[in-house]
Amino acid sequence: MDAAAVEEGKPSPVPYLSAAEQLGARPEDCLVIEDAPTGVEAGLRAGMTVWGERRGCGGRRALSAPR
């Protein structure tokens, strides 16, 4: 799934919901792994579990967000 395949991009949940539908998966059974705040927001808005990574001056920091 890429941006050209959907009308709405992140932070809309549409890209993730479309991917789940194509896979025959329920959103609540999906895991999103993201490195961008808009991707984390999109995954949460889609009702999926999200693991995010934030990079900054201090190195990498793993983030996780509940559904």
Beta strands, then each sheet from edge to edge (+ up, - down):
strand 1: 31-34
strand 2: 49-56
strand 3: 59-65
sheet 1: 1+ 2+ 3-
end
